[in-house]
Amino acid sequence: MSKDASIYPATNDTIAQAGDVLTRGGLVAFPTETVYGLGADATSEEAVASIFAAKERPSFNPLIVHVPDLETARSLVEFTPLAEKLAAAFWPGALTLVLPRKAGVKLSLLVSAGLDTVAIRMPNHPIATQLLRAANTPIAAPSANKSGQISPTQASHVAQSLPGKVDMILDGGPCAVGLESTVVDACGDRAGFLRPGGVSIEQLEAVAGPLIYPDDAPDAPKSPGMLTSHYAPTLPMRLNASTRKDGEILLGFGDCEGASLNLSPTGDLEEAAANLFAMMRELDQDGYQTMAVSPIPKEGLGLAINDRLKRAAAPR
């Protein structure tokens, strides 16, 4: 696919075209009520990896999965009583709920950054809803900008920030809220406040009662992915392994002899990112003392891969 970052006015025809792009693994920037999202098929490891590559994101933080309705959300995650209450009050809208991933769902592991939870929301924007139905798949979508830059609230902002990185940009005009969604951990009985956004603390507390803040639980990460030791397999990990020692199972990269699985035999970092979490899980098995991992170049998506491997190998 040609990634020329062309801007298309959002019409029935262009939205249908964008849905086809998504089902074929492409990237589509689209408006929501919060900011423009950089969307990819949330069930495809390769498509989700392309989000991180386009944004030049230095780490694999969990991405928000967008769904068109509550029924779809319930098919992907386990809804707690708290989540039901919050969804009834704020969906569709600028609230993202972090909930346990249902067993066996086809969501990408990369979209959750290897966690057993999913960040999910139902956007309150007609174009986003129509696109979700046209694609007929959940859409993973962080803000449609290069990592570290200002979030886009107009289609032109996307084109400026991600030239040559997006297959289609749907223009739905300025975003009404202009601020990312609020993120809440709704896995338990009390709501854990993870990120401020379009739904205020006062609005949340009026529905959910007192919130739990990261400072209330010093050992908890402020948001998914911030623990030093995280995404960790059962086996200890040895990084930058040039050879496999006795008692080790080897996760390879590039031209690597003796690997049980290879993230990318051709040395393609995007392919390696797409395979990372699934292969780590597959090799995390009894009968071995250590999981060894071949060196990964520290450039492009290799920075994100090394970040996650470093966390997985941290003492615990």
LONUPA-214156 format. One record per residue (C-alpha): residue number from 1; residue in three letters; x, y, z. Coordinates in Angstrom, 3 decimals. Layout:
<atoms>
resi|resn|x|y|z
NUM|ALA|X|Y|Z;
...
</atoms>
This chain:
<atoms>
resi|resn|x|y|z
1|MET|0.000|0.000|0.000;
2|SER|1.124|3.499|-0.783;
3|LYS|1.372|5.604|2.352;
4|ASP|1.012|9.126|0.995;
5|ALA|-0.954|10.537|3.947;
6|SER|-3.682|11.790|1.589;
7|ILE|-6.592|13.539|3.301;
8|TYR|-10.080|12.408|2.287;
9|PRO|-13.309|14.160|3.296;
10|ALA|-15.264|11.624|5.339;
11|THR|-18.128|10.390|3.133;
12|ASN|-19.921|7.064|2.969;
13|ASP|-17.633|6.026|0.099;
14|THR|-14.337|7.087|1.704;
15|ILE|-15.298|5.546|5.052;
16|ALA|-16.064|2.267|3.287;
17|GLN|-12.703|2.539|1.503;
18|ALA|-10.975|3.176|4.831;
19|GLY|-12.669|0.124|6.321;
20|ASP|-11.232|-1.965|3.489;
21|VAL|-7.769|-0.493|4.112;
22|LEU|-8.001|-1.553|7.762;
23|THR|-9.103|-5.098|6.939;
24|ARG|-6.087|-5.405|4.614;
25|GLY|-3.696|-4.419|7.426;
26|GLY|-3.299|-0.736|6.596;
27|LEU|-3.283|2.393|8.747;
28|VAL|-6.143|4.896|8.795;
29|ALA|-6.215|8.149|10.743;
30|PHE|-9.742|9.065|11.772;
31|PRO|-11.527|11.611|13.953;
32|THR|-13.005|10.894|17.351;
33|GLU|-14.519|13.327|19.807;
34|THR|-11.205|13.419|21.696;
35|VAL|-8.343|13.541|19.130;
36|TYR|-7.569|11.942|15.775;
37|GLY|-6.600|8.291|16.167;
38|LEU|-4.097|6.234|14.175;
39|GLY|-6.128|3.110|13.558;
40|ALA|-5.186|-0.471|12.712;
41|ASP|-6.920|-3.840|12.950;
42|ALA|-6.648|-4.708|16.646;
43|THR|-6.727|-8.440|15.860;
44|SER|-3.579|-8.341|13.710;
45|GLU|-0.131|-8.373|15.292;
46|GLU|1.408|-7.058|12.070;
47|ALA|-1.068|-4.195|11.736;
48|VAL|-0.608|-3.169|15.372;
49|ALA|3.179|-3.297|14.983;
50|SER|2.849|-0.862|12.083;
51|ILE|1.280|1.675|14.478;
52|PHE|4.401|1.666|16.644;
53|ALA|6.612|1.904|13.558;
54|ALA|4.658|4.861|12.140;
55|LYS|4.672|6.753|15.433;
56|GLU|8.333|5.889|16.098;
57|ARG|7.137|4.969|19.568;
58|PRO|10.083|4.142|21.860;
59|SER|8.188|1.593|23.955;
60|PHE|5.262|-0.776|23.595;
61|ASN|2.682|0.926|25.778;
62|PRO|-0.790|-0.628|25.661;
63|LEU|-3.038|0.834|22.977;
64|ILE|-6.725|1.674|23.315;
65|VAL|-9.088|-0.644|21.456;
66|HIS|-12.082|1.151|19.950;
67|VAL|-15.413|-0.640|19.522;
68|PRO|-18.750|0.445|18.021;
69|ASP|-21.023|-0.856|20.773;
70|LEU|-21.245|-2.418|24.202;
71|GLU|-21.944|-5.872|22.788;
72|THR|-18.592|-5.888|20.994;
73|ALA|-16.805|-4.679|24.127;
74|ARG|-18.350|-7.482|26.182;
75|SER|-17.118|-10.029|23.639;
76|LEU|-13.513|-8.911|24.203;
77|VAL|-13.216|-8.152|27.929;
78|GLU|-14.733|-9.252|31.223;
79|PHE|-17.108|-6.549|32.421;
80|THR|-17.122|-5.992|36.177;
81|PRO|-20.105|-4.406|37.966;
82|LEU|-18.036|-1.219|38.215;
83|ALA|-17.373|-1.270|34.479;
84|GLU|-21.074|-1.732|33.739;
85|LYS|-21.853|1.319|35.864;
86|LEU|-19.173|3.469|34.236;
87|ALA|-20.081|2.397|30.699;
88|ALA|-23.747|3.174|31.348;
89|ALA|-22.797|6.670|32.505;
90|PHE|-20.081|7.636|30.006;
91|TRP|-20.264|5.473|26.877;
92|PRO|-20.148|6.394|24.112;
93|GLY|-17.666|8.989|25.235;
94|ALA|-14.211|10.016|26.359;
95|LEU|-13.666|7.266|28.946;
96|THR|-11.360|4.285|28.463;
97|LEU|-11.826|1.270|30.730;
98|VAL|-9.010|-1.150|31.512;
99|LEU|-10.554|-4.600|31.985;
100|PRO|-9.486|-8.273|32.017;
101|ARG|-9.014|-9.726|28.561;
102|LYS|-11.373|-12.612|27.809;
103|ALA|-9.714|-15.961|27.242;
104|GLY|-9.378|-16.940|23.628;
105|VAL|-10.216|-13.594|22.043;
106|LYS|-8.361|-12.804|18.842;
107|LEU|-7.055|-9.429|19.950;
108|SER|-3.379|-8.831|19.284;
109|LEU|-1.073|-9.468|22.230;
110|LEU|0.900|-6.410|21.156;
111|VAL|-2.160|-4.196|21.559;
112|SER|-2.100|-5.052|25.292;
113|ALA|1.711|-4.895|25.462;
114|GLY|1.691|-8.444|26.795;
115|LEU|-0.659|-7.672|29.683;
116|ASP|-3.770|-9.684|30.516;
117|THR|-5.912|-6.551|30.382;
118|VAL|-7.292|-4.461|27.538;
119|ALA|-7.873|-0.715|27.425;
120|ILE|-11.175|-0.274|25.607;
121|ARG|-13.635|2.478|24.751;
122|MET|-16.641|3.313|22.598;
123|PRO|-16.033|6.639|20.830;
124|ASN|-18.792|9.225|20.590;
125|HIS|-18.258|10.275|16.996;
126|PRO|-20.373|9.281|13.975;
127|ILE|-17.401|8.874|11.628;
128|ALA|-15.501|6.687|14.103;
129|THR|-18.590|4.532|14.659;
130|GLN|-19.246|4.195|10.923;
131|LEU|-15.594|3.263|10.320;
132|LEU|-15.695|0.608|13.039;
133|ARG|-18.751|-0.934|11.420;
134|ALA|-17.233|-0.707|7.924;
135|ALA|-14.039|-2.436|9.074;
136|ASN|-16.038|-4.966|11.105;
137|THR|-13.149|-5.351|13.524;
138|PRO|-12.005|-3.641|16.725;
139|ILE|-9.604|-0.822|15.934;
140|ALA|-6.462|-0.129|17.963;
141|ALA|-5.791|3.602|17.855;
142|PRO|-3.418|5.827|19.798;
143|SER|-3.246|9.500|18.865;
144|ALA|-2.259|10.003|15.216;
145|ASN|1.013|11.826|15.726;
146|LYS|4.697|11.078|15.963;
147|SER|5.585|9.962|19.495;
148|GLY|6.308|12.945|21.714;
149|GLN|4.555|15.469|19.510;
150|ILE|1.294|17.302|20.216;
151|SER|-1.851|15.232|19.739;
152|PRO|-3.764|16.076|16.537;
153|THR|-7.231|17.601|16.625;
154|GLN|-7.484|18.272|12.865;
155|ALA|-6.743|16.130|9.810;
156|SER|-4.005|18.512|8.705;
157|HIS|-2.178|17.932|11.994;
158|VAL|-1.944|14.223|11.154;
159|ALA|-0.539|14.893|7.694;
160|GLN|2.068|17.236|9.179;
161|SER|3.122|14.823|11.928;
162|LEU|3.069|11.536|9.985;
163|PRO|3.985|12.305|6.368;
164|GLY|4.231|9.141|4.310;
165|LYS|3.236|6.919|7.264;
166|VAL|-0.566|6.618|6.837;
167|ASP|-2.622|5.002|4.070;
168|MET|-5.662|7.251|4.545;
169|ILE|-6.607|10.243|6.668;
170|LEU|-10.345|10.753|7.090;
171|ASP|-11.216|14.418|7.591;
172|GLY|-14.109|14.918|9.978;
173|GLY|-13.270|18.462|10.991;
174|PRO|-11.944|19.604|14.386;
175|CYS|-12.362|17.293|17.388;
176|ALA|-15.007|18.474|19.843;
177|VAL|-13.190|17.545|23.065;
178|GLY|-9.610|18.039|21.888;
179|LEU|-8.152|16.074|24.793;
180|GLU|-7.407|12.356|25.078;
181|SER|-9.807|10.053|26.892;
182|THR|-9.670|9.549|30.642;
183|VAL|-8.321|6.073|31.493;
184|VAL|-9.673|4.129|34.473;
185|ASP|-8.788|0.680|35.791;
186|ALA|-12.186|-0.949|36.334;
187|CYS|-10.962|-4.486|37.093;
188|GLY|-11.878|-4.345|40.777;
189|ASP|-14.499|-2.846|43.063;
190|ARG|-12.971|0.647|43.067;
191|ALA|-11.945|2.688|40.061;
192|GLY|-8.211|3.205|39.608;
193|PHE|-7.393|6.562|38.038;
194|LEU|-4.681|6.076|35.393;
195|ARG|-4.847|9.112|33.087;
196|PRO|-6.741|12.415|33.106;
197|GLY|-8.732|13.290|30.033;
198|GLY|-12.124|14.222|28.654;
199|VAL|-14.106|12.907|31.646;
200|SER|-13.334|14.800|34.845;
201|ILE|-12.469|13.351|38.232;
202|GLU|-15.627|14.941|39.641;
203|GLN|-17.768|13.243|37.006;
204|LEU|-16.137|9.893|37.705;
205|GLU|-16.493|10.130|41.466;
206|ALA|-20.159|11.053|41.135;
207|VAL|-20.693|7.633|39.544;
208|ALA|-17.942|5.404|40.958;
209|GLY|-17.231|6.926|44.365;
210|PRO|-13.702|7.732|45.622;
211|LEU|-10.994|6.855|43.107;
212|ILE|-7.754|5.011|43.756;
213|TYR|-4.720|7.043|42.658;
214|PRO|-1.238|5.650|41.940;
215|ASP|0.136|7.424|45.018;
216|ASP|-2.361|5.490|47.160;
217|ALA|-0.641|2.267|46.116;
218|PRO|3.125|2.901|45.935;
219|ASP|3.873|-0.493|44.422;
220|ALA|1.393|-0.036|41.577;
221|PRO|2.436|1.351|38.206;
222|LYS|1.021|4.758|37.308;
223|SER|-0.190|3.280|34.055;
224|PRO|0.214|-0.086|32.322;
225|GLY|3.805|-0.795|31.384;
226|MET|5.661|1.318|33.947;
227|LEU|6.928|-1.369|36.299;
228|THR|10.656|-2.086|35.908;
229|SER|9.986|-5.833|35.978;
230|HIS|7.037|-6.345|33.692;
231|TYR|5.874|-8.502|30.796;
232|ALA|7.963|-11.180|32.489;
233|PRO|7.839|-14.869|31.541;
234|THR|8.209|-17.557|34.176;
235|LEU|11.700|-18.386|32.939;
236|PRO|14.547|-15.985|33.726;
237|MET|15.772|-14.204|30.609;
238|ARG|19.287|-13.692|29.279;
239|LEU|19.523|-10.904|26.719;
240|ASN|21.967|-10.291|23.865;
241|ALA|22.784|-13.992|23.687;
242|SER|25.080|-14.879|20.791;
243|THR|24.790|-18.627|21.435;
244|ARG|22.487|-20.973|23.339;
245|LYS|23.883|-22.468|26.546;
246|ASP|22.894|-25.787|28.093;
247|GLY|19.463|-25.581|29.720;
248|GLU|18.377|-22.588|27.626;
249|ILE|15.697|-22.108|25.017;
250|LEU|16.632|-19.490|22.444;
251|LEU|14.490|-16.758|20.892;
252|GLY|16.385|-15.708|17.798;
253|PHE|16.581|-12.718|15.492;
254|GLY|18.106|-12.532|12.029;
255|ASP|20.688|-15.114|11.020;
256|CYS|20.643|-17.181|14.195;
257|GLU|21.495|-20.858|14.581;
258|GLY|19.856|-23.009|17.214;
259|ALA|16.832|-20.805|17.849;
260|SER|13.608|-22.554|18.781;
261|LEU|11.704|-19.602|17.345;
262|ASN|12.953|-16.612|15.376;
263|LEU|11.369|-13.165|15.702;
264|SER|12.408|-12.366|12.128;
265|PRO|14.864|-14.529|10.170;
266|THR|15.323|-11.634|7.717;
267|GLY|16.066|-9.100|10.484;
268|ASP|12.841|-7.124|9.928;
269|LEU|12.138|-5.145|13.108;
270|GLU|8.439|-4.672|12.324;
271|GLU|8.026|-8.432|11.902;
272|ALA|9.952|-8.958|15.144;
273|ALA|7.686|-6.556|17.020;
274|ALA|4.607|-8.351|15.717;
275|ASN|5.948|-11.721|16.927;
276|LEU|7.494|-10.639|20.238;
277|PHE|4.838|-11.339|22.876;
278|ALA|3.364|-14.419|21.219;
279|MET|6.777|-16.050|20.836;
280|MET|7.834|-15.158|24.382;
281|ARG|4.719|-16.913|25.669;
282|GLU|5.253|-19.929|23.437;
283|LEU|8.846|-20.428|24.631;
284|ASP|8.012|-19.927|28.311;
285|GLN|7.820|-23.639|29.062;
286|ASP|8.955|-26.226|31.576;
287|GLY|12.159|-28.147|31.006;
288|TYR|14.436|-25.136|30.576;
289|GLN|16.343|-22.999|33.045;
290|THR|16.547|-19.796|31.022;
291|MET|15.104|-18.089|27.948;
292|ALA|17.950|-16.584|25.920;
293|VAL|17.261|-13.824|23.387;
294|SER|19.452|-12.827|20.459;
295|PRO|20.678|-9.228|20.186;
296|ILE|18.145|-6.808|18.696;
297|PRO|19.409|-3.629|16.988;
298|LYS|18.771|-0.535|19.099;
299|GLU|17.203|1.519|16.345;
300|GLY|13.676|2.149|15.076;
301|LEU|11.273|-0.421|16.531;
302|GLY|14.306|-2.157|18.011;
303|LEU|14.263|0.477|20.766;
304|ALA|10.757|-0.578|21.784;
305|ILE|11.607|-4.278|21.555;
306|ASN|14.686|-3.808|23.731;
307|ASP|12.657|-1.762|26.223;
308|ARG|10.191|-4.614|26.699;
309|LEU|12.906|-7.277|26.833;
310|LYS|14.771|-5.264|29.480;
311|ARG|11.618|-5.103|31.618;
312|ALA|10.960|-8.813|31.116;
313|ALA|14.506|-9.690|32.176;
314|ALA|14.620|-7.385|35.224;
315|PRO|15.232|-9.033|38.646;
316|ARG|12.031|-10.150|40.338;
</atoms>
